[in-house]
Amino acid sequence: MRAPQAAGLTLTLALALIALWLPGAVMAHGYKLGSIEVGHIWAPPPKAGVDGVAVYGPIFNAGNKPQALVAISSPMAQTARFRLLKDGVEGWPQRLELRPGRPVSLAAWGTHIWLSGLKEPVKPGDWINLTLDFGPAGQLAVKALVQTSASE
């Protein structure tokens, strides 16, 4: 078993290598708050007739104690919350648990961020400002790039 710092270094190195291989990954960006690492945050363009946009990306707790993402906010949306689609059923979790040394993906097939009541239209190339609230660990301002795929 690796030490948490080594695991975080390994994840950071892996993400850097992937960024070198993926076309367009030069636009990738990441953030850090203490032992919490947030990778490239992105949002696909909203679908016509849908009041909302999903936000995806990786989060890693490189520390040795559990953390949680407890809330999200955005000046660009009336509502920001967690959404989970599982077996065609929509759910709204209250928080996202971050176990030590275990990466979490905000992804279409699992829990992700859902912004509804967008105050202005967004299109590819736009940035969506978000604040991620990790409770006692603090808050982190991030930007989600609107793009058609994670590797664009």
C-alpha positions in Angstrom: 0.0 0.0 0.0 1.3 3.4 -0.9 1.5 6.4 1.4 -1.1 9.0 0.7 1.5 11.5 -0.5 2.9 8.9 -2.9 -0.6 8.1 -4.2 -1.3 11.8 -4.8 2.0 12.2 -6.6 1.3 9.1 -8.7 -2.2 10.5 -9.6 -0.7 13.9 -10.5 2.0 12.3 -12.7 -0.6 10.0 -14.4 -2.8 13.0 -15.1 0.1 14.9 -16.5 1.1 12.0 -18.8 -2.5 11.6 -20.0 -2.6 15.4 -20.7 0.5 15.0 -23.0 -1.2 12.2 -25.0 -4.7 13.6 -25.4 -5.3 16.0 -28.3 -6.4 19.4 -27.0 -5.4 18.5 -23.4 -3.3 21.7 -23.3 -6.5 23.4 -22.1 -6.7 21.1 -19.1 -6.6 22.8 -15.7 -6.5 21.8 -12.1 -6.9 23.1 -8.6 -5.8 22.2 -5.1 -7.2 22.9 -1.6 -5.0 21.3 1.1 -5.0 17.6 0.4 -7.9 17.9 -2.1 -7.0 17.9 -5.8 -9.5 18.8 -8.4 -8.7 18.0 -12.0 -10.0 19.4 -15.3 -13.6 20.5 -14.7 -15.8 20.7 -17.8 -19.4 20.9 -18.9 -20.9 19.7 -22.2 -23.0 22.3 -24.0 -26.6 22.3 -22.7 -29.1 20.3 -24.9 -31.8 22.2 -26.6 -34.9 22.4 -24.4 -33.1 21.2 -21.2 -33.0 23.6 -18.3 -29.6 22.7 -17.0 -26.1 21.6 -17.6 -24.0 18.9 -16.1 -20.5 19.5 -14.8 -17.9 16.7 -14.8 -14.3 16.2 -13.6 -12.0 14.3 -11.2 -11.5 14.9 -7.5 -8.9 13.2 -5.4 -8.4 13.3 -1.6 -4.7 12.8 -1.2 -4.9 13.2 2.6 -5.3 10.5 5.3 -8.8 11.4 6.6 -12.2 11.5 4.9 -13.4 14.7 3.3 -16.6 15.6 1.6 -17.8 18.0 -1.1 -20.9 19.4 0.8 -22.2 22.1 -1.5 -21.7 23.9 -4.9 -22.7 27.3 -6.0 -22.4 29.3 -9.2 -23.3 32.9 -9.9 -24.3 31.7 -13.4 -27.2 29.4 -12.2 -30.2 29.7 -9.9 -29.5 26.2 -8.5 -26.4 24.1 -8.2 -26.6 20.6 -6.7 -25.4 17.0 -6.9 -27.2 14.8 -9.4 -27.1 11.0 -9.7 -28.5 9.0 -12.6 -28.5 5.3 -11.8 -30.5 2.7 -13.9 -32.5 5.6 -15.5 -33.5 6.9 -12.1 -32.6 10.5 -11.1 -31.5 11.2 -7.5 -30.2 14.2 -5.7 -27.5 13.3 -3.2 -26.8 15.8 -0.4 -23.0 15.5 -0.5 -20.1 13.7 -2.2 -17.9 11.6 0.1 -14.1 11.7 -0.6 -12.3 8.7 0.9 -8.5 9.0 1.4 -6.5 7.9 -1.6 -9.6 7.1 -3.7 -10.3 9.2 -6.8 -13.9 10.3 -7.5 -15.2 11.1 -10.9 -18.0 13.6 -11.4 -19.3 11.8 -14.5 -22.5 11.2 -16.5 -22.6 7.6 -15.2 -22.4 8.6 -11.6 -22.8 11.6 -9.3 -22.0 14.9 -11.0 -22.9 18.6 -10.6 -26.1 19.9 -12.1 -26.7 23.6 -12.7 -30.2 24.7 -13.5 -31.8 28.0 -14.2 -28.8 29.3 -16.1 -28.8 33.1 -16.1 -27.4 33.3 -19.6 -26.8 30.8 -22.4 -23.4 28.9 -22.5 -21.7 27.6 -25.6 -18.4 25.7 -26.3 -15.4 27.9 -25.2 -17.3 29.6 -22.4 -16.3 29.2 -18.7 -18.7 28.6 -15.8 -17.6 29.9 -12.4 -18.2 27.5 -9.5 -17.5 27.5 -5.8 -16.9 24.0 -4.3 -17.6 23.8 -0.6 -15.6 21.1 1.2 -17.0 21.9 4.6 -14.3 22.3 7.3 -11.6 21.9 4.6 -12.7 25.2 3.0 -14.0 26.5 -0.3 -12.4 26.3 -3.7 -13.2 28.6 -6.7 -13.0 26.7 -10.0 -14.0 27.2 -13.6 -15.7 24.6 -15.8 -14.9 24.8 -19.5 -17.8 24.3 -21.8 -16.7 21.7 -24.4 -18.1 18.8 -26.2 -15.9 16.1 -24.6 -13.3 15.8 -21.8 -10.4 15.5 -24.2 -11.4 18.3 -26.5 
